[in-house]
């Protein structure tokens, strides 16, 4: 397939679709207290709701996302949207903890498959010199989607209950299906000739042989663990005295991180120019520093807001730089590369969600922040030690 320059309208379409898709994975975060109250989860155990979505994400990355290198990406995307609609409706109708967790697993699977499939689709269509910009713009859509997810979930839950959050999202999935049916590029058909079993087997080969994927994947795992540690636990201190904030108010804190969209777009351009490692070092240092103002939550919500800006800006800059580096391989492997890379993300994010609520129950917000800072420091040290093993930028 000849590489072409993508129009702004097409890139924007991918960004919007990514945002709507990824939002489904994050709706539950500001609703954890409501879910715990209705389904009988303890404060320490309610993080399993987030973990269920991350298990679904991991299954999608191993079993579904790689199909973009084998099947027509347009048809695959539209089919996934239909199943996403059904999964969202199932969560909204959940009547038991088992039903809820099964629905969350399906939402995590399909929301992730849509998001990562669209990113690899966009990267495959982009010309090499604009790939960082295209991925950065799509990732900006992801950032906006996950931030608005928290805000929308909080507002809708306050007005009509947590179930309505998932019913509204199901309607959005149907609307997006109609739009993408008419507008998605019909290019992107894979010509790999592999069977499904060979496709999955080739992912193991990539994981074992691609040094860039290995290194940037570990950085992603540690970064997303820190990110999830914060966002999974935040609802617990803010919903309790002395703040006792509503779901809408807690969700609104996600909007503060909109600066992350600036980091995503700028980081992609810097990676296109060969400055990915410098961007990584600065962003990882910022990720570590962010935990200082975040730790002051009990004293000042302004400090919390400053920490959120730093945390989101750092996380999105690292994420886009990682993707720009791993997508330098041929376009026929983009779906498998993003799937392998995001497996690291799922492991980090899922572990962070479970550990954060457990640590909060045992040691409070200070314990959460110490753990987050420790994971962030590990990411910075690993990046520094990995530099000599990475190929020169621009290759």
NUNU-695883 format. One record per residue (C-alpha): x, y, z; residue in three letters. Coordinates in Angstrom, 3 decimals. Layout:
<recs>
+----------+----------+----------+-----+
|        x |        y |        z | res |
+----------+----------+----------+-----+
|        X |        Y |        Z | ALA |
...
+----------+----------+----------+-----+
</recs>
This chain:
<recs>
+----------+----------+----------+-----+
|        x |        y |        z | res |
+----------+----------+----------+-----+
|    0.000 |    0.000 |    0.000 | UNK |
|    1.432 |    3.391 |   -1.036 | UNK |
|    1.971 |    5.783 |    1.841 | UNK |
|    0.017 |    9.034 |    1.548 | UNK |
|   -0.445 |   12.261 |    3.413 | UNK |
|   -3.623 |   12.257 |    5.482 | UNK |
|   -6.056 |   15.152 |    5.385 | UNK |
|   -6.808 |   17.068 |    8.572 | UNK |
|  -10.431 |   15.945 |    8.432 | UNK |
|   -9.430 |   12.279 |    8.340 | UNK |
|   -6.963 |   12.685 |   11.193 | UNK |
|   -9.635 |   14.504 |   13.226 | UNK |
|  -12.118 |   11.700 |   12.551 | UNK |
|   -9.673 |    9.168 |   13.937 | UNK |
|   -9.075 |   11.363 |   17.006 | UNK |
|  -12.811 |   11.720 |   17.751 | UNK |
|  -13.451 |    7.998 |   17.284 | UNK |
|  -10.506 |    7.154 |   19.554 | UNK |
|  -11.843 |    9.491 |   22.239 | UNK |
|  -15.340 |    8.012 |   22.226 | UNK |
|  -13.941 |    4.467 |   22.255 | UNK |
|  -11.424 |    4.877 |   25.069 | UNK |
|  -13.909 |    6.718 |   27.301 | UNK |
|  -15.686 |    3.434 |   27.961 | UNK |
|  -12.642 |    2.023 |   29.753 | UNK |
|  -12.582 |    4.954 |   32.218 | UNK |
|  -16.222 |    5.623 |   33.084 | UNK |
|  -16.069 |    3.472 |   36.218 | UNK |
|  -13.248 |    5.360 |   37.944 | UNK |
|  -15.350 |    8.187 |   39.481 | UNK |
|  -18.198 |    5.718 |   40.135 | UNK |
|  -16.323 |    3.255 |   42.335 | UNK |
|  -18.014 |    4.360 |   45.557 | UNK |
|  -21.485 |    4.016 |   43.983 | UNK |
|  -20.639 |    0.589 |   42.575 | UNK |
|  -19.259 |   -0.518 |   45.939 | UNK |
|  -22.450 |    0.574 |   47.689 | UNK |
|  -24.802 |   -1.163 |   45.234 | UNK |
|  -22.915 |   -4.425 |   44.708 | UNK |
|  -21.401 |   -4.867 |   48.185 | UNK |
|  -17.707 |   -4.417 |   47.371 | UNK |
|  -15.454 |   -3.319 |   50.239 | UNK |
|  -13.302 |   -0.209 |   49.877 | UNK |
|  -10.179 |   -2.343 |   49.535 | UNK |
|  -11.730 |   -4.684 |   46.937 | UNK |
|  -13.647 |   -2.279 |   44.679 | UNK |
|  -10.571 |   -1.779 |   42.495 | UNK |
|  -11.419 |   -5.164 |   40.953 | UNK |
|  -14.014 |   -3.338 |   38.817 | UNK |
|  -11.189 |   -1.407 |   37.125 | UNK |
|   -9.077 |   -4.534 |   36.958 | UNK |
|  -11.872 |   -6.338 |   35.087 | UNK |
|  -11.724 |   -3.711 |   32.346 | UNK |
|   -7.950 |   -4.100 |   32.193 | UNK |
|   -8.238 |   -7.879 |   31.870 | UNK |
|  -10.608 |   -7.243 |   28.983 | UNK |
|   -8.063 |   -4.835 |   27.529 | UNK |
|   -5.355 |   -7.477 |   27.743 | UNK |
|   -7.549 |  -10.055 |   26.008 | UNK |
|   -8.313 |   -7.554 |   23.242 | UNK |
|   -4.637 |   -6.828 |   22.727 | UNK |
|   -3.740 |  -10.499 |   22.398 | UNK |
|   -6.765 |  -11.765 |   20.462 | UNK |
|   -8.500 |   -8.871 |   18.652 | UNK |
|   -6.210 |   -5.907 |   17.904 | UNK |
|   -3.738 |   -8.009 |   15.836 | UNK |
|   -6.583 |   -8.785 |   13.405 | UNK |
|   -5.960 |   -5.352 |   11.877 | UNK |
|   -2.899 |   -6.871 |   10.174 | UNK |
|   -5.037 |   -9.685 |    8.737 | UNK |
|   -8.533 |   -8.346 |    7.989 | UNK |
|  -10.047 |   -5.264 |    6.391 | UNK |
|   -9.632 |   -2.646 |    9.131 | UNK |
|  -12.777 |   -0.752 |    8.193 | UNK |
|  -15.064 |   -3.777 |    8.469 | UNK |
|  -13.345 |   -4.909 |   11.646 | UNK |
|  -13.888 |   -1.491 |   13.258 | UNK |
|  -17.594 |   -1.406 |   12.424 | UNK |
|  -18.140 |   -4.930 |   13.780 | UNK |
|  -16.388 |   -4.028 |   17.025 | UNK |
|  -18.635 |   -0.994 |   17.463 | UNK |
|  -21.739 |   -3.178 |   17.285 | UNK |
|  -20.412 |   -5.524 |   19.981 | UNK |
|  -19.355 |   -2.529 |   22.093 | UNK |
|  -22.955 |   -1.288 |   22.029 | UNK |
|  -24.150 |   -4.655 |   23.339 | UNK |
|  -21.519 |   -4.759 |   26.095 | UNK |
|  -22.399 |   -1.263 |   27.322 | UNK |
|  -26.077 |   -2.175 |   27.463 | UNK |
|  -25.198 |   -5.286 |   29.474 | UNK |
|  -23.315 |   -3.217 |   32.087 | UNK |
|  -26.239 |   -0.820 |   32.379 | UNK |
|  -28.542 |   -3.772 |   33.071 | UNK |
|  -26.209 |   -5.582 |   35.506 | UNK |
|  -28.014 |   -7.095 |   38.480 | UNK |
|  -25.182 |   -8.908 |   40.282 | UNK |
|  -21.431 |   -8.468 |   40.890 | UNK |
|  -20.654 |  -11.309 |   38.473 | UNK |
|  -22.756 |   -9.719 |   35.703 | UNK |
|  -21.158 |   -6.344 |   36.352 | UNK |
|  -17.617 |   -7.718 |   36.184 | UNK |
|  -18.373 |   -9.722 |   33.032 | UNK |
|  -19.799 |   -6.622 |   31.401 | UNK |
|  -16.807 |   -4.524 |   32.449 | UNK |
|  -14.486 |   -7.145 |   30.990 | UNK |
|  -16.343 |   -6.965 |   27.654 | UNK |
|  -16.340 |   -3.152 |   27.690 | UNK |
|  -12.608 |   -3.135 |   28.383 | UNK |
|  -12.018 |   -5.599 |   25.564 | UNK |
|  -14.065 |   -3.785 |   22.914 | UNK |
|  -13.191 |   -0.248 |   23.963 | UNK |
|   -9.503 |   -1.134 |   23.816 | UNK |
|   -9.819 |   -3.009 |   20.528 | UNK |
|  -11.512 |    0.008 |   18.947 | UNK |
|   -9.032 |    2.543 |   20.305 | UNK |
|   -5.830 |    0.701 |   19.489 | UNK |
|   -7.165 |   -0.568 |   16.186 | UNK |
|   -7.904 |    3.005 |   15.110 | UNK |
|   -4.454 |    4.222 |   16.180 | UNK |
|   -2.682 |    1.477 |   14.223 | UNK |
|   -5.040 |    2.133 |   11.270 | UNK |
|   -4.104 |    5.830 |   11.304 | UNK |
|   -0.386 |    5.065 |   11.656 | UNK |
|   -0.531 |    2.648 |    8.702 | UNK |
|   -2.184 |    5.281 |    6.500 | UNK |
|    0.227 |    8.084 |    7.466 | UNK |
|    3.421 |    8.897 |    5.570 | UNK |
|    6.626 |    8.260 |    7.578 | UNK |
|    7.412 |   11.951 |    8.050 | UNK |
|    4.003 |   12.685 |    9.574 | UNK |
|    3.468 |    9.509 |   11.567 | UNK |
|    4.363 |   11.102 |   14.885 | UNK |
|    1.980 |   14.006 |   14.218 | UNK |
|   -0.869 |   11.676 |   13.206 | UNK |
|   -0.363 |    9.370 |   16.180 | UNK |
|   -0.053 |   12.402 |   18.449 | UNK |
|   -3.347 |   13.839 |   17.208 | UNK |
|   -5.114 |   10.500 |   17.592 | UNK |
|   -3.646 |   10.213 |   21.059 | UNK |
|   -4.898 |   13.719 |   21.853 | UNK |
|   -8.366 |   12.374 |   21.081 | UNK |
|   -7.693 |    9.539 |   23.506 | UNK |
|   -6.664 |   12.029 |   26.203 | UNK |
|   -9.776 |   14.153 |   25.722 | UNK |
|  -11.931 |   11.030 |   25.700 | UNK |
|  -10.612 |    9.664 |   28.964 | UNK |
|  -10.791 |   13.094 |   30.635 | UNK |
|  -14.347 |   13.756 |   29.472 | UNK |
|  -15.238 |   10.184 |   30.474 | UNK |
|  -14.618 |   10.955 |   34.128 | UNK |
|  -16.477 |   14.265 |   33.934 | UNK |
|  -19.437 |   12.890 |   31.987 | UNK |
|  -19.696 |    9.842 |   34.227 | UNK |
|  -19.794 |   12.019 |   37.326 | UNK |
|  -22.385 |   14.440 |   35.946 | UNK |
|  -24.705 |   11.778 |   34.531 | UNK |
|  -24.443 |    9.656 |   37.676 | UNK |
|  -25.397 |   12.614 |   39.886 | UNK |
|  -28.489 |   13.314 |   37.758 | UNK |
|  -29.684 |    9.846 |   36.705 | UNK |
|  -27.540 |    7.217 |   38.449 | UNK |
|  -24.484 |    5.268 |   37.351 | UNK |
|  -26.433 |    2.946 |   35.017 | UNK |
|  -27.422 |    5.838 |   32.761 | UNK |
|  -23.716 |    6.480 |   32.110 | UNK |
|  -23.490 |    3.208 |   30.210 | UNK |
|  -26.817 |    3.625 |   28.418 | UNK |
|  -25.716 |    7.047 |   27.124 | UNK |
|  -22.410 |    5.591 |   25.975 | UNK |
|  -24.230 |    2.799 |   24.132 | UNK |
|  -26.139 |    5.432 |   22.158 | UNK |
|  -22.843 |    7.207 |   21.353 | UNK |
|  -21.424 |    3.934 |   20.032 | UNK |
|  -24.347 |    3.584 |   17.633 | UNK |
|  -23.965 |    7.183 |   16.449 | UNK |
|  -20.236 |    6.695 |   15.855 | UNK |
|  -20.961 |    3.511 |   13.922 | UNK |
|  -23.120 |    5.446 |   11.470 | UNK |
|  -20.467 |    8.161 |   11.037 | UNK |
|  -17.568 |    5.777 |   10.512 | UNK |
|  -19.560 |    3.663 |    8.075 | UNK |
|  -19.675 |    6.646 |    5.715 | UNK |
|  -16.297 |    8.273 |    6.435 | UNK |
|  -13.644 |    5.658 |    7.256 | UNK |
|  -11.013 |    5.264 |    4.513 | UNK |
|  -11.463 |    2.042 |    2.605 | UNK |
|   -7.706 |    1.526 |    2.351 | UNK |
|   -5.704 |   -0.476 |    4.886 | UNK |
|   -6.405 |   -4.045 |    3.730 | UNK |
|   -3.603 |   -6.324 |    4.886 | UNK |
|   -1.785 |   -8.513 |    2.402 | UNK |
|    0.152 |  -10.579 |    4.947 | UNK |
|   -1.327 |  -13.917 |    3.862 | UNK |
|   -0.908 |  -15.342 |    7.376 | UNK |
|   -3.399 |  -17.493 |    9.198 | UNK |
|   -4.851 |  -16.315 |   12.517 | UNK |
|   -2.637 |  -18.768 |   14.429 | UNK |
|    0.451 |  -17.538 |   12.569 | UNK |
|   -0.574 |  -13.950 |   13.268 | UNK |
|   -0.777 |  -14.581 |   17.009 | UNK |
|    2.470 |  -16.531 |   16.970 | UNK |
|    4.252 |  -13.663 |   15.259 | UNK |
|    3.408 |  -11.448 |   18.235 | UNK |
|    5.590 |  -13.625 |   20.444 | UNK |
|    8.389 |  -13.213 |   17.913 | UNK |
|    8.007 |   -9.443 |   18.011 | UNK |
|    8.042 |   -9.401 |   21.809 | UNK |
|   11.226 |  -11.488 |   21.924 | UNK |
|   13.138 |   -9.827 |   19.080 | UNK |
|   12.146 |   -6.144 |   18.890 | UNK |
|   14.443 |   -4.279 |   21.306 | UNK |
|   12.650 |   -0.950 |   20.863 | UNK |
|    9.300 |   -2.582 |   21.673 | UNK |
|   10.742 |   -4.252 |   24.768 | UNK |
|   12.325 |   -1.097 |   26.183 | UNK |
|    9.518 |    1.309 |   25.425 | UNK |
|    7.000 |   -1.286 |   26.614 | UNK |
|    8.573 |   -1.479 |   30.072 | UNK |
|    8.623 |    2.321 |   30.267 | UNK |
|    4.929 |    2.313 |   29.343 | UNK |
|    4.141 |   -0.336 |   31.963 | UNK |
|    5.702 |    1.710 |   34.761 | UNK |
|    4.214 |    4.997 |   33.543 | UNK |
|    0.688 |    3.598 |   33.245 | UNK |
|    0.990 |    1.930 |   36.649 | UNK |
|    1.743 |    5.335 |   38.186 | UNK |
|   -1.087 |    6.935 |   36.207 | UNK |
|   -3.592 |    4.277 |   37.309 | UNK |
|   -2.448 |    4.422 |   40.935 | UNK |
|   -3.515 |    8.066 |   41.049 | UNK |
|   -6.781 |    8.009 |   39.105 | UNK |
|   -8.104 |    4.771 |   40.610 | UNK |
|   -7.668 |    5.994 |   44.190 | UNK |
|   -8.622 |    9.663 |   43.772 | UNK |
|  -12.371 |    9.174 |   44.213 | UNK |
|  -11.875 |    7.656 |   47.667 | UNK |
|  -10.414 |   10.670 |   49.548 | UNK |
|  -12.418 |   13.247 |   47.573 | UNK |
|  -15.767 |   11.558 |   48.253 | UNK |
|  -15.036 |   11.333 |   52.004 | UNK |
|  -14.854 |   14.133 |   54.613 | UNK |
|  -13.663 |   16.850 |   54.729 | UNK |
|  -14.350 |   17.356 |   51.000 | UNK |
|  -17.307 |   14.976 |   50.410 | UNK |
|  -17.423 |   16.013 |   46.745 | UNK |
|  -20.128 |   14.863 |   44.342 | UNK |
|  -19.408 |   12.530 |   41.427 | UNK |
|  -19.651 |   15.494 |   39.045 | UNK |
|  -17.112 |   17.509 |   41.015 | UNK |
|  -14.697 |   14.578 |   41.225 | UNK |
|  -15.079 |   13.878 |   37.517 | UNK |
|  -14.374 |   17.543 |   36.744 | UNK |
|  -10.839 |   17.115 |   38.074 | UNK |
|  -10.192 |   15.075 |   34.950 | UNK |
|  -10.694 |   18.191 |   32.820 | UNK |
|   -7.711 |   19.792 |   34.513 | UNK |
|   -5.533 |   17.276 |   32.723 | UNK |
|   -6.504 |   18.631 |   29.285 | UNK |
|   -2.945 |   19.952 |   29.117 | UNK |
|   -2.074 |   16.350 |   28.336 | UNK |
|   -3.479 |   16.879 |   24.839 | UNK |
|   -0.849 |   19.558 |   24.273 | UNK |
|    1.820 |   17.134 |   25.430 | UNK |
|    0.530 |   14.426 |   23.104 | UNK |
|    0.532 |   16.615 |   20.000 | UNK |
|    3.882 |   18.274 |   20.741 | UNK |
|    5.606 |   15.013 |   21.673 | UNK |
|    4.621 |   13.471 |   18.336 | UNK |
|    6.177 |   16.354 |   16.403 | UNK |
|    9.357 |   16.194 |   18.478 | UNK |
|    9.628 |   12.449 |   17.807 | UNK |
|    9.271 |   13.095 |   14.056 | UNK |
|   12.276 |   15.443 |   14.380 | UNK |
|   14.435 |   12.923 |   16.235 | UNK |
|   14.022 |   14.245 |   19.797 | UNK |
|   12.091 |   11.327 |   21.293 | UNK |
|   14.688 |   10.382 |   23.920 | UNK |
|   15.072 |   13.935 |   25.191 | UNK |
|   11.286 |   14.234 |   25.428 | UNK |
|   11.146 |   10.931 |   27.311 | UNK |
|   13.678 |   12.031 |   29.928 | UNK |
|   11.951 |   15.346 |   30.619 | UNK |
|    8.509 |   13.722 |   30.773 | UNK |
|    9.623 |   10.940 |   33.140 | UNK |
|   11.219 |   13.497 |   35.471 | UNK |
|    7.978 |   15.499 |   35.419 | UNK |
|    6.006 |   12.336 |   36.209 | UNK |
|    8.095 |   11.891 |   39.357 | UNK |
|    7.890 |   15.546 |   40.443 | UNK |
|    4.088 |   15.530 |   39.998 | UNK |
|    3.647 |   13.381 |   43.095 | UNK |
|    4.800 |   16.189 |   45.400 | UNK |
|    1.796 |   18.485 |   44.784 | UNK |
|   -0.497 |   15.442 |   44.500 | UNK |
|    0.517 |   14.417 |   48.011 | UNK |
|   -0.811 |   17.748 |   49.351 | UNK |
|   -4.453 |   16.857 |   48.610 | UNK |
|   -5.512 |   17.098 |   52.262 | UNK |
|   -4.124 |   20.636 |   52.451 | UNK |
|   -4.998 |   22.163 |   49.089 | UNK |
|   -7.120 |   21.290 |   46.069 | UNK |
|   -5.061 |   23.818 |   44.099 | UNK |
|   -1.953 |   21.726 |   44.721 | UNK |
|   -3.899 |   18.672 |   43.589 | UNK |
|   -4.863 |   20.475 |   40.378 | UNK |
|   -1.237 |   21.420 |   39.670 | UNK |
|   -0.173 |   17.830 |   40.205 | UNK |
|   -2.850 |   16.548 |   37.825 | UNK |
|   -1.629 |   18.870 |   35.065 | UNK |
|    1.941 |   17.644 |   35.512 | UNK |
|    0.945 |   13.977 |   35.742 | UNK |
|   -1.249 |   14.004 |   32.622 | UNK |
|    1.184 |   16.087 |   30.584 | UNK |
|    4.050 |   13.728 |   31.408 | UNK |
|    2.055 |   10.539 |   30.836 | UNK |
|    0.726 |   11.533 |   27.425 | UNK |
|    4.110 |   12.802 |   26.206 | UNK |
|    5.698 |    9.470 |   27.151 | UNK |
|    2.882 |    7.477 |   25.560 | UNK |
|    3.013 |    9.231 |   22.183 | UNK |
|    6.806 |    9.127 |   22.062 | UNK |
|    6.714 |    5.393 |   22.759 | UNK |
|    4.227 |    4.783 |   19.947 | UNK |
|    6.136 |    6.952 |   17.484 | UNK |
|    9.263 |    4.897 |   18.126 | UNK |
|    7.666 |    1.461 |   17.812 | UNK |
|    5.721 |    2.427 |   14.653 | UNK |
|    8.937 |    2.933 |   12.681 | UNK |
|    8.582 |   -0.687 |   11.523 | UNK |
|    6.637 |   -1.567 |    8.337 | UNK |
|    2.941 |   -0.744 |    8.190 | UNK |
|    1.902 |   -4.409 |    7.850 | UNK |
|    2.886 |   -5.037 |   11.475 | UNK |
|    1.392 |   -1.927 |   13.079 | UNK |
|   -1.615 |   -3.683 |   14.611 | UNK |
|    0.575 |   -6.343 |   16.198 | UNK |
|    3.099 |   -3.767 |   17.402 | UNK |
|    0.439 |   -1.643 |   19.106 | UNK |
|   -1.108 |   -4.788 |   20.581 | UNK |
|    2.214 |   -5.933 |   22.033 | UNK |
|    3.000 |   -2.461 |   23.327 | UNK |
|   -0.395 |   -2.046 |   24.968 | UNK |
|   -0.059 |   -5.395 |   26.739 | UNK |
|    2.576 |   -3.635 |   28.839 | UNK |
|    0.040 |   -0.857 |   29.414 | UNK |
|   -2.681 |   -3.278 |   30.537 | UNK |
|   -0.361 |   -4.978 |   33.017 | UNK |
|    0.747 |   -1.668 |   34.511 | UNK |
|   -2.696 |   -0.111 |   34.606 | UNK |
|   -4.398 |   -3.167 |   36.076 | UNK |
|   -1.758 |   -3.638 |   38.767 | UNK |
|   -1.919 |    0.053 |   39.638 | UNK |
|   -5.698 |   -0.051 |   40.073 | UNK |
|   -5.650 |   -3.011 |   42.459 | UNK |
|   -2.661 |   -1.796 |   44.478 | UNK |
|   -3.931 |    1.782 |   44.818 | UNK |
|   -7.226 |    0.932 |   46.532 | UNK |
|   -5.514 |   -1.654 |   48.736 | UNK |
|   -2.780 |    0.786 |   49.781 | UNK |
|   -5.313 |    3.560 |   50.383 | UNK |
|   -7.337 |    1.321 |   52.694 | UNK |
|   -4.188 |    0.437 |   54.663 | UNK |
|   -2.070 |    3.624 |   54.615 | UNK |
|   -4.253 |    6.404 |   53.217 | UNK |
|   -3.452 |    8.968 |   50.555 | UNK |
|    0.176 |    9.367 |   51.683 | UNK |
|    0.765 |    5.680 |   51.033 | UNK |
|   -0.767 |    5.995 |   47.557 | UNK |
|    1.515 |    8.931 |   46.694 | UNK |
|    4.647 |    7.206 |   48.009 | UNK |
|    3.858 |    4.158 |   45.891 | UNK |
|    3.187 |    6.304 |   42.817 | UNK |
|    6.437 |    8.217 |   43.270 | UNK |
|    8.367 |    4.965 |   43.676 | UNK |
|    6.966 |    3.540 |   40.441 | UNK |
|    7.697 |    6.833 |   38.624 | UNK |
|   11.302 |    6.818 |   39.877 | UNK |
|   11.700 |    3.256 |   38.634 | UNK |
|   10.545 |    4.406 |   35.186 | UNK |
|   13.053 |    7.265 |   35.097 | UNK |
|   15.943 |    5.036 |   36.177 | UNK |
|   15.008 |    2.326 |   33.658 | UNK |
|   14.887 |    4.893 |   30.833 | UNK |
|   18.356 |    6.176 |   31.748 | UNK |
|   19.784 |    2.671 |   31.789 | UNK |
|   18.128 |    1.759 |   28.479 | UNK |
|   19.632 |    4.548 |   26.377 | UNK |
|   22.715 |    2.572 |   25.342 | UNK |
|   20.518 |   -0.269 |   24.070 | UNK |
|   18.326 |    1.867 |   21.789 | UNK |
|   19.125 |    2.507 |   18.106 | UNK |
|   20.062 |    6.085 |   17.148 | UNK |
|   17.022 |    8.241 |   16.537 | UNK |
|   16.174 |    8.843 |   12.910 | UNK |
|   16.896 |    5.218 |   11.936 | UNK |
+----------+----------+----------+-----+
</recs>
